[in-house]
Amino acid sequence: MTKKELVQKEREPIYDSAIPQLPPFPLVGRAEVLEAIKQWIWTADDELNDGGGTVALYGTPGVGKTALATALAHDPEVRAYFLDGVLWAGLGLAPDPTTILNRWGTLLDVSPTVQAKQKSDEWRRLLQEAIGERAFLIVLDDAWRIEDARNLQIGGPYCAYLITTRSSEVAATLAGEGAVKVEELSQEEGVQLLQMLVPGLDMTEKAQQLVQAVAGLPLALKLLGNYVRKQAYSGRTRRIIAALERIERLDERLSIQEPQAPTEQHPSLNADLPLSLRAVIAISEHQLPEQLQRAFYALATIPAKPNTFSEEMACAVMNCTVEQFHLVRDSGLLELSSQGRYTIHQTVHDYAWQRLHEVGGLEKAYCRLLSYLMDFGEMYQKEYELLQQECVTTLACLEQIVGMGKGKEFAELFLMYVPFLMSTAHYEITRQLALRAEAIGWEYKAPVLVVRALFYQGQVLQKLAHLAQAEECFRGALELAQQMNNEEYICSALTEPGWIESKRGPYEQAEQHLLDGLYMANKL
């Protein structure tokens, strides 16, 4: 045993009373990330690398960063490694470093008389001297600003820091390579958590639906599970069914709440406020200027994770500058995805969607998205790899604007993207969109749109080997093109059925159609 270990053995370890209690249920789906964090702390501490023995957990509000930190603070291996104990500080939006340092001073057995006489810088230095070569894990929970965390980094060479934050920038700055993104639970893990929270209730199918609805966010699952369990205590089937039906609604899922336990108080939420998904997400929203809050809501027009979007798209939809978008990004409301793109978690998306409806900005936001997609499609109409990145958003936009009565805009966007959809084998989607485009064409008395929609339907059906149906579509397009006396469309509508007939007969008719098409092509 080393001299350092002998000295440590003579002292009782210190475990900060601010450390939250372990929940009654074990963490689900976190074994791998817990082990990875521990290994990083051991390695960083041994090598004294650039991170200085610092790990920073970051991620979406409610993803379980504090729960992981709590589990690590109670972990037997962690406590065995940091023989002198664990210090904890909940920072939040407006941390009180003096109160935190004074509590630590008391724990470190520094005289209250000495505390009262010292200025803040001198007090930090005295605490650092009191820690000396002692081995503490120092947990800084819910850090919003880099300087707030650094003001409390008073440990010595044998201490390590575990920081939680919503901001990837704060995490990267404070921990370097020790920044760890905390992901939501998988479908299987989410169902396991719900079944643990609501034991004895056969809700496997409903659990799967709920996990999908909140995209595996642990806080959401915990709140929903606790709510259903409370209703199940009555034993009345009607109440349980009513509870399950209630949380199917987006606004209800955001509103389900429970009181904060004194030992589990959220650092950024007033103690007298109940804990809810809405309240936790609103903390980030309220860090933005009011105008930028409204701009953020517009991102609900872009589909949620796993879909991604570019900074350019976000700025166009939000009608904001790059600098303003970065404020939203740094608030923890968005996640950085691959290749410099971004994504928004389903629960944050739901929150923004509801707020967008409340402020009445839905149609304007979709108009901005539509304008961006039209410009993007025109600029990159042949660059299918780029169009593929925005495919999910484009299809979702088409779905929404047709329901807003914007048939003309639907047709323009569809016709711009349909060559890409066909070339990338999105056949069934193309057929459904073409059917809508045809209906819009008849409604708006736009025969050219009807012809093109019928033509694309025929092409899709031909690709799917539904040749008789394809031929019917081409014939419909031909009849209308002839009524319009549009030679270009007549040529196309003759040639395509000619190719079909050349495969299945009648062959004389096929030859005639192809010759007629060739004749029309030569006239163009």
C-alpha positions as CSV (number, residue, x, y, z in Angstrom):
1,M,0.0,0.0,0.0
2,T,1.4,3.4,-1.0
3,K,1.9,6.2,1.5
4,K,-1.0,8.1,-0.2
5,E,-3.3,5.2,0.3
6,L,-2.3,4.8,3.9
7,V,-3.1,8.5,4.6
8,Q,-6.5,8.0,2.8
9,K,-7.3,5.0,4.9
10,E,-7.0,7.1,8.1
11,R,-9.6,9.5,6.9
12,E,-13.3,8.9,6.5
13,P,-14.5,9.5,2.9
14,I,-16.8,12.6,2.3
15,Y,-20.0,12.1,0.5
16,D,-21.7,15.4,-0.2
17,S,-25.3,15.6,1.1
18,A,-26.2,17.3,-2.2
19,I,-25.7,14.0,-4.1
20,P,-29.2,13.0,-5.3
21,Q,-30.5,9.7,-3.9
22,L,-30.6,6.7,-6.2
23,P,-34.0,6.1,-7.7
24,P,-36.0,3.1,-6.6
25,F,-35.6,1.6,-10.1
26,P,-32.2,0.7,-11.6
27,L,-31.0,2.5,-14.8
28,V,-32.0,0.7,-18.0
29,G,-29.8,0.5,-21.0
30,R,-26.9,2.5,-19.5
31,A,-24.5,-0.3,-18.5
32,E,-22.3,0.3,-21.6
33,V,-22.0,4.1,-21.3
34,L,-21.5,3.9,-17.5
35,E,-18.5,1.5,-18.0
36,A,-17.1,3.7,-20.8
37,I,-17.3,6.8,-18.6
38,K,-15.5,5.0,-15.7
39,Q,-12.8,3.8,-18.0
40,W,-12.3,7.3,-19.4
41,I,-12.0,8.7,-15.9
42,W,-9.4,6.0,-14.9
43,T,-7.4,6.6,-18.1
44,A,-7.6,10.4,-17.9
45,D,-6.6,10.4,-14.3
46,D,-3.7,8.1,-14.8
47,E,-2.3,9.9,-17.9
48,L,-3.3,13.5,-16.7
49,N,-4.2,14.2,-20.3
50,D,-5.6,17.4,-21.8
51,G,-9.0,16.8,-20.3
52,G,-7.5,16.8,-16.9
53,G,-9.5,13.8,-15.8
54,T,-12.8,15.5,-16.9
55,V,-15.8,13.9,-18.5
56,A,-18.7,16.0,-19.7
57,L,-22.1,14.4,-20.4
58,Y,-24.2,16.3,-22.9
59,G,-27.5,15.8,-24.7
60,T,-31.2,16.6,-25.1
61,P,-33.2,17.8,-22.1
62,G,-34.5,14.8,-20.2
63,V,-32.1,12.3,-21.8
64,G,-30.8,11.2,-18.4
65,K,-27.5,13.1,-17.9
66,T,-28.1,13.7,-14.2
67,A,-29.3,10.1,-13.7
68,L,-26.0,8.9,-15.1
69,A,-24.0,11.3,-12.9
70,T,-26.0,10.1,-9.8
71,A,-25.4,6.5,-10.6
72,L,-21.7,7.1,-10.9
73,A,-21.6,9.1,-7.7
74,H,-23.0,6.0,-5.9
75,D,-21.1,3.4,-7.9
76,P,-18.9,1.2,-5.6
77,E,-16.0,1.1,-8.1
78,V,-16.0,4.9,-8.4
79,R,-16.1,5.3,-4.6
80,A,-13.3,2.7,-4.2
81,Y,-11.2,4.7,-6.8
82,F,-11.9,8.1,-5.2
83,L,-11.2,7.1,-1.7
84,D,-11.7,10.6,-0.3
85,G,-15.3,10.9,-1.6
86,V,-17.6,12.7,-3.9
87,L,-18.4,16.4,-4.0
88,W,-21.6,17.5,-5.8
89,A,-22.8,20.9,-7.1
90,G,-26.0,21.6,-8.9
91,L,-25.3,24.7,-11.0
92,G,-28.3,25.5,-13.1
93,L,-29.0,28.9,-14.7
94,A,-28.0,31.0,-11.8
95,P,-25.4,29.1,-9.7
96,D,-24.4,30.4,-6.3
97,P,-20.7,29.5,-6.1
98,T,-20.2,31.1,-2.7
99,T,-22.9,28.8,-1.1
100,I,-21.4,25.8,-2.9
101,L,-17.8,26.5,-1.8
102,N,-18.9,27.2,1.7
103,R,-20.6,23.9,1.9
104,W,-17.5,22.2,0.5
105,G,-15.4,24.1,3.0
106,T,-17.5,22.7,5.9
107,L,-17.2,19.2,4.5
108,L,-13.5,19.6,4.2
109,D,-13.3,20.8,7.8
110,V,-12.2,24.3,7.0
111,S,-13.0,26.6,9.9
112,P,-16.1,28.8,9.5
113,T,-14.1,31.7,10.9
114,V,-11.6,31.3,8.1
115,Q,-14.4,31.1,5.5
116,A,-16.0,34.3,6.7
117,K,-12.7,36.3,6.3
118,Q,-11.7,35.2,2.8
119,K,-12.5,36.8,-0.6
120,S,-13.7,34.4,-3.3
121,D,-10.4,33.9,-5.1
122,E,-8.5,33.4,-1.8
123,W,-11.3,31.1,-0.6
124,R,-11.0,28.9,-3.7
125,R,-7.2,28.7,-3.2
126,L,-7.6,27.7,0.5
127,L,-10.1,24.9,-0.5
128,Q,-7.7,23.7,-3.1
129,E,-5.0,23.5,-0.5
130,A,-7.4,21.7,1.8
131,I,-8.0,19.1,-0.9
132,G,-4.3,18.9,-1.7
133,E,-3.5,15.3,-2.8
134,R,-6.9,13.9,-1.8
135,A,-8.8,11.9,-4.4
136,F,-12.3,13.3,-5.0
137,L,-14.8,12.9,-7.8
138,I,-16.3,16.4,-8.2
139,V,-19.6,16.4,-10.0
140,L,-20.8,19.7,-11.6
141,D,-24.4,19.1,-12.6
142,D,-26.4,21.2,-15.2
143,A,-23.6,23.6,-16.3
144,W,-24.8,26.3,-18.7
145,R,-21.7,28.4,-18.9
146,I,-18.1,27.4,-19.1
147,E,-17.0,30.0,-16.5
148,D,-19.6,28.7,-13.9
149,A,-18.0,25.2,-14.1
150,R,-14.4,26.5,-14.1
151,N,-15.0,28.6,-10.9
152,L,-15.7,25.3,-9.1
153,Q,-12.8,23.3,-10.5
154,I,-10.8,23.4,-7.3
155,G,-9.6,19.8,-7.2
156,G,-6.0,18.7,-6.9
157,P,-4.0,16.3,-9.1
158,Y,-5.9,13.2,-7.9
159,C,-9.3,14.6,-8.5
160,A,-11.5,14.2,-11.5
161,Y,-14.6,16.1,-12.7
162,L,-17.9,14.8,-14.0
163,I,-19.9,17.6,-15.7
164,T,-23.4,17.5,-17.1
165,T,-24.7,20.1,-19.6
166,R,-27.2,20.5,-22.4
167,S,-24.6,22.2,-24.6
168,S,-22.1,20.3,-26.8
169,E,-20.0,23.4,-26.9
170,V,-19.7,23.6,-23.1
171,A,-18.9,19.9,-23.0
172,A,-16.2,20.0,-25.6
173,T,-14.6,23.1,-24.1
174,L,-14.5,21.7,-20.6
175,A,-13.7,18.1,-21.3
176,G,-12.1,17.9,-24.8
177,E,-12.2,14.3,-25.9
178,G,-14.0,13.5,-22.6
179,A,-17.2,15.0,-24.0
180,V,-19.8,12.1,-24.1
181,K,-23.1,12.5,-25.9
182,V,-25.9,10.7,-24.0
183,E,-28.4,9.1,-26.4
184,E,-32.0,8.2,-25.8
185,L,-33.0,4.6,-25.0
186,S,-33.6,2.1,-27.8
187,Q,-37.1,0.8,-28.4
188,E,-36.4,-2.4,-26.4
189,E,-34.8,-0.5,-23.5
190,G,-37.7,2.0,-23.4
191,V,-40.3,-0.8,-23.2
192,Q,-38.2,-2.5,-20.5
193,L,-38.2,0.8,-18.5
194,L,-42.0,1.2,-18.8
195,Q,-42.7,-2.4,-17.8
196,M,-40.5,-1.8,-14.8
197,L,-42.4,1.3,-13.8
198,V,-45.8,-0.3,-14.4
199,P,-45.4,-3.9,-13.2
200,G,-48.1,-6.4,-13.6
201,L,-49.9,-4.4,-16.3
202,D,-50.0,-6.0,-19.7
203,M,-49.2,-3.0,-21.8
204,T,-46.5,-4.3,-24.2
205,E,-48.2,-3.0,-27.3
206,K,-49.0,0.3,-25.7
207,A,-45.5,0.6,-24.3
208,Q,-44.0,0.2,-27.7
209,Q,-46.3,3.0,-29.0
210,L,-45.3,5.3,-26.1
211,V,-41.6,4.7,-26.6
212,Q,-42.0,5.6,-30.2
213,A,-44.1,8.7,-29.4
214,V,-41.3,10.1,-27.1
215,A,-38.4,8.6,-29.1
216,G,-37.0,6.8,-26.0
217,L,-36.5,9.9,-23.9
218,P,-36.0,8.6,-20.3
219,L,-37.6,11.5,-18.5
220,A,-40.7,11.3,-20.7
221,L,-40.9,7.5,-20.1
222,K,-40.5,8.0,-16.3
223,L,-43.2,10.6,-16.1
224,L,-45.6,8.6,-18.3
225,G,-44.9,5.4,-16.5
226,N,-45.3,6.9,-13.0
227,Y,-48.6,8.5,-14.1
228,V,-50.0,5.2,-15.4
229,R,-48.8,3.3,-12.3
230,K,-50.7,5.8,-10.1
231,Q,-53.9,5.2,-12.1
232,A,-53.4,1.5,-11.9
233,Y,-53.4,1.6,-8.1
234,S,-57.1,2.0,-8.1
235,G,-57.5,-1.3,-9.9
236,R,-60.2,0.2,-12.1
237,T,-59.8,-0.8,-15.7
238,R,-61.7,2.3,-16.8
239,R,-59.2,4.7,-15.1
240,I,-56.2,2.8,-16.6
241,I,-57.7,2.9,-20.1
242,A,-58.5,6.6,-19.7
243,A,-54.9,7.3,-18.5
244,L,-53.4,5.4,-21.5
245,E,-55.7,7.3,-23.9
246,R,-54.8,10.6,-22.3
247,I,-51.1,10.2,-22.9
248,E,-51.6,9.3,-26.5
249,R,-52.2,13.0,-27.1
250,L,-49.1,15.2,-27.7
251,D,-50.2,18.0,-25.4
252,E,-51.0,15.6,-22.6
253,R,-47.6,13.9,-22.8
254,L,-45.9,17.3,-22.5
255,S,-48.1,18.3,-19.5
256,I,-47.9,15.1,-17.3
257,Q,-46.2,16.3,-14.1
258,E,-45.1,15.2,-10.7
259,P,-43.7,17.1,-7.7
260,Q,-39.9,17.5,-7.4
261,A,-38.4,15.4,-4.6
262,P,-36.2,17.6,-2.2
263,T,-33.2,15.3,-2.9
264,E,-33.8,15.3,-6.7
265,Q,-34.5,19.0,-7.4
266,H,-33.7,20.1,-10.9
267,P,-31.0,22.9,-10.6
268,S,-32.6,25.0,-13.3
269,L,-36.2,24.6,-12.1
270,N,-37.7,26.3,-9.0
271,A,-38.3,23.9,-6.2
272,D,-42.0,24.7,-6.0
273,L,-42.6,23.9,-9.7
274,P,-43.6,20.4,-10.7
275,L,-41.4,18.4,-13.0
276,S,-42.8,18.0,-16.5
277,L,-41.5,17.5,-20.0
278,R,-42.8,20.9,-20.9
279,A,-41.1,22.6,-18.0
280,V,-37.7,21.0,-18.7
281,I,-37.7,21.9,-22.4
282,A,-39.0,25.4,-21.6
283,I,-35.8,26.1,-19.6
284,S,-33.8,26.0,-22.8
285,E,-36.4,28.0,-24.7
286,H,-36.5,30.8,-22.2
287,Q,-32.8,31.4,-22.6
288,L,-33.5,32.8,-26.0
289,P,-34.8,36.3,-26.8
290,E,-38.5,36.3,-27.3
291,Q,-38.3,36.9,-31.1
292,L,-35.8,33.9,-31.4
293,Q,-38.1,31.7,-29.4
294,R,-40.8,32.2,-32.0
295,A,-38.2,31.6,-34.7
296,F,-37.3,28.3,-33.0
297,Y,-40.9,27.0,-33.2
298,A,-40.7,27.1,-37.0
299,L,-38.2,24.2,-36.9
300,A,-41.2,22.0,-36.1
301,T,-42.0,22.1,-39.8
302,I,-38.9,19.9,-40.3
303,P,-39.3,16.3,-39.3
304,A,-37.7,15.1,-36.1
305,K,-34.8,12.8,-35.5
306,P,-33.5,10.6,-37.2
307,N,-34.1,13.2,-40.0
308,T,-31.4,15.8,-40.3
309,F,-31.3,19.3,-41.7
310,S,-28.6,21.8,-42.7
311,E,-27.8,25.1,-41.1
312,E,-28.9,26.9,-44.3
313,M,-32.4,25.2,-44.1
314,A,-32.8,26.1,-40.4
315,C,-31.9,29.8,-41.0
316,A,-34.3,30.0,-44.0
317,V,-37.2,28.4,-42.0
318,M,-36.5,30.4,-38.9
319,N,-35.9,33.6,-40.9
320,C,-32.8,34.3,-38.8
321,T,-29.1,34.9,-39.1
322,V,-26.5,32.2,-38.6
323,E,-25.5,33.9,-35.3
324,Q,-29.0,33.7,-34.1
325,F,-29.3,30.0,-35.1
326,H,-26.1,29.3,-33.1
327,L,-27.8,30.6,-30.0
328,V,-30.6,28.1,-30.5
329,R,-28.1,25.4,-31.2
330,D,-26.1,26.2,-28.0
331,S,-29.3,26.2,-25.9
332,G,-29.5,22.4,-26.0
333,L,-32.6,22.3,-28.1
334,L,-30.9,20.8,-31.1
335,E,-28.4,18.0,-31.6
336,L,-25.4,18.0,-33.9
337,S,-25.6,15.2,-36.4
338,S,-23.1,14.0,-38.9
339,Q,-21.5,16.1,-41.6
340,G,-22.3,19.4,-39.9
341,R,-26.0,18.8,-40.0
342,Y,-28.5,19.0,-37.2
343,T,-31.5,17.1,-35.8
344,I,-34.2,17.8,-33.3
345,H,-35.5,15.2,-30.8
346,Q,-39.1,14.1,-31.1
347,T,-40.1,15.6,-27.7
348,V,-38.5,18.9,-28.5
349,H,-40.2,18.8,-31.9
350,D,-43.5,18.2,-30.2
351,Y,-43.0,21.1,-27.9
352,A,-42.1,23.4,-30.8
353,W,-45.0,22.1,-32.9
354,Q,-47.5,22.9,-30.1
355,R,-46.0,26.4,-29.5
356,L,-46.1,27.1,-33.3
357,H,-49.8,26.4,-33.3
358,E,-50.3,28.5,-30.2
359,V,-48.6,31.6,-31.7
360,G,-50.3,31.1,-35.1
361,G,-47.1,30.8,-37.3
362,L,-47.7,27.5,-38.9
363,E,-48.5,28.6,-42.5
364,K,-45.8,31.2,-42.7
365,A,-43.2,28.7,-41.5
366,Y,-44.3,26.2,-44.1
367,C,-44.2,28.9,-46.8
368,R,-40.5,29.6,-45.9
369,L,-39.7,25.9,-45.9
370,L,-41.4,25.5,-49.3
371,S,-39.5,28.5,-50.7
372,Y,-36.2,27.0,-49.5
373,L,-36.9,23.6,-51.0
374,M,-37.9,25.1,-54.3
375,D,-34.7,27.0,-54.5
376,F,-32.7,24.1,-53.3
377,G,-34.3,21.7,-55.8
378,E,-33.7,24.1,-58.7
379,M,-30.1,24.6,-57.8
380,Y,-29.3,21.0,-57.2
381,Q,-31.8,19.2,-59.5
382,K,-29.2,16.8,-60.9
383,E,-27.2,16.3,-57.6
384,Y,-29.2,13.4,-56.2
385,E,-27.0,12.8,-53.2
386,L,-27.8,16.3,-52.0
387,L,-31.5,15.9,-52.8
388,Q,-31.5,12.6,-50.9
389,Q,-30.4,14.5,-47.7
390,E,-33.6,16.6,-47.9
391,C,-35.9,13.9,-49.1
392,V,-37.7,13.2,-45.8
393,T,-38.3,17.0,-45.3
394,T,-39.5,17.4,-48.8
395,L,-42.0,14.6,-48.6
396,A,-43.3,15.9,-45.2
397,C,-43.6,19.4,-46.7
398,L,-45.6,18.1,-49.6
399,E,-47.9,16.2,-47.2
400,Q,-48.6,19.4,-45.1
401,I,-49.0,22.0,-47.9
402,V,-51.6,20.0,-49.8
403,G,-53.7,19.9,-46.5
404,M,-53.3,23.7,-46.4
405,G,-55.0,24.2,-49.7
406,K,-51.8,25.0,-51.5
407,G,-52.4,22.8,-54.5
408,K,-50.4,25.0,-57.0
409,E,-47.3,25.0,-54.7
410,F,-47.7,21.2,-54.1
411,A,-47.6,20.6,-57.9
412,E,-44.6,22.8,-58.4
413,L,-42.6,21.1,-55.7
414,F,-43.7,17.7,-56.8
415,L,-42.8,18.2,-60.4
416,M,-39.4,19.6,-59.4
417,Y,-38.5,16.6,-57.3
418,V,-40.2,13.8,-59.2
419,P,-37.2,13.0,-61.5
420,F,-35.1,12.4,-58.4
421,L,-37.8,10.3,-56.8
422,M,-38.1,8.1,-59.9
423,S,-34.3,7.7,-60.3
424,T,-33.9,6.6,-56.6
425,A,-36.7,4.1,-56.9
426,H,-39.2,5.9,-54.6
427,Y,-41.9,4.4,-56.8
428,E,-44.9,4.0,-54.4
429,I,-44.3,7.4,-52.9
430,T,-44.1,8.9,-56.5
431,R,-47.4,7.2,-57.5
432,Q,-49.3,8.5,-54.4
433,L,-48.0,12.0,-55.0
434,A,-48.8,11.8,-58.7
435,L,-52.4,10.7,-57.9
436,R,-52.7,13.8,-55.7
437,A,-51.1,16.0,-58.4
438,E,-53.7,14.6,-60.9
439,A,-56.6,15.5,-58.6
440,I,-55.2,19.0,-58.1
441,G,-54.8,19.4,-61.8
442,W,-58.5,18.6,-62.4
443,E,-59.5,20.8,-59.5
444,Y,-57.5,23.8,-60.8
445,K,-58.3,23.1,-64.4
446,A,-54.7,22.6,-65.2
447,P,-54.5,20.0,-68.0
448,V,-50.7,20.1,-68.3
449,L,-50.4,19.1,-64.7
450,V,-53.0,16.3,-65.3
451,V,-51.0,15.0,-68.3
452,R,-47.7,15.0,-66.4
453,A,-49.2,13.4,-63.4
454,L,-50.7,10.6,-65.5
455,F,-47.5,10.2,-67.3
456,Y,-45.5,9.7,-64.0
457,Q,-48.2,7.3,-62.8
458,G,-47.7,5.3,-65.9
459,Q,-43.9,5.3,-65.6
460,V,-44.2,4.1,-62.0
461,L,-46.7,1.3,-62.8
462,Q,-44.4,0.3,-65.7
463,K,-41.5,0.0,-63.3
464,L,-43.7,-2.1,-61.0
465,A,-44.6,-4.4,-63.9
466,H,-48.3,-3.3,-63.8
467,L,-48.3,-2.9,-67.5
468,A,-52.1,-2.9,-68.2
469,Q,-52.6,-0.1,-65.6
470,A,-49.6,1.8,-67.0
471,E,-51.0,1.6,-70.5
472,E,-54.3,3.0,-69.2
473,C,-52.5,6.0,-67.7
474,F,-50.5,6.7,-70.8
475,R,-53.7,6.6,-72.9
476,G,-55.4,9.0,-70.6
477,A,-52.4,11.3,-70.9
478,L,-52.5,10.9,-74.7
479,E,-56.1,11.8,-75.0
480,L,-55.7,15.0,-73.0
481,A,-52.5,15.9,-74.8
482,Q,-54.3,15.6,-78.1
483,Q,-57.1,17.8,-76.9
484,M,-54.5,20.4,-75.9
485,N,-52.7,19.8,-79.2
486,N,-49.4,19.7,-77.3
487,E,-47.0,17.9,-79.6
488,E,-44.3,17.3,-76.9
489,Y,-46.7,15.5,-74.6
490,I,-48.4,13.6,-77.5
491,C,-44.9,12.3,-78.5
492,S,-44.2,11.1,-74.9
493,A,-47.7,9.6,-74.5
494,L,-47.3,7.7,-77.8
495,T,-43.8,6.3,-77.2
496,E,-44.4,4.9,-73.7
497,P,-47.4,2.7,-74.6
498,G,-45.6,1.7,-77.7
499,W,-42.8,0.2,-75.6
500,I,-45.3,-1.6,-73.4
501,E,-47.1,-3.1,-76.4
502,S,-43.8,-4.1,-77.9
503,K,-43.3,-6.4,-74.8
504,R,-46.9,-7.8,-74.5
505,G,-48.6,-7.0,-77.8
506,P,-50.4,-6.3,-80.0
507,Y,-47.2,-5.8,-81.9
508,E,-48.7,-4.0,-84.9
509,Q,-50.2,-1.4,-82.6
510,A,-46.8,-1.1,-80.8
511,E,-45.1,-0.4,-84.1
512,Q,-47.7,2.2,-85.1
513,H,-47.4,4.0,-81.7
514,L,-43.6,4.1,-81.9
515,L,-43.7,5.3,-85.5
516,D,-46.2,8.0,-84.6
517,G,-44.1,9.0,-81.6
518,L,-41.0,9.2,-83.8
519,Y,-42.9,11.3,-86.3
520,M,-43.9,13.7,-83.6
521,A,-40.4,13.8,-82.2
522,N,-39.0,14.8,-85.6
523,K,-41.5,17.6,-85.8
524,L,-40.4,19.1,-82.5
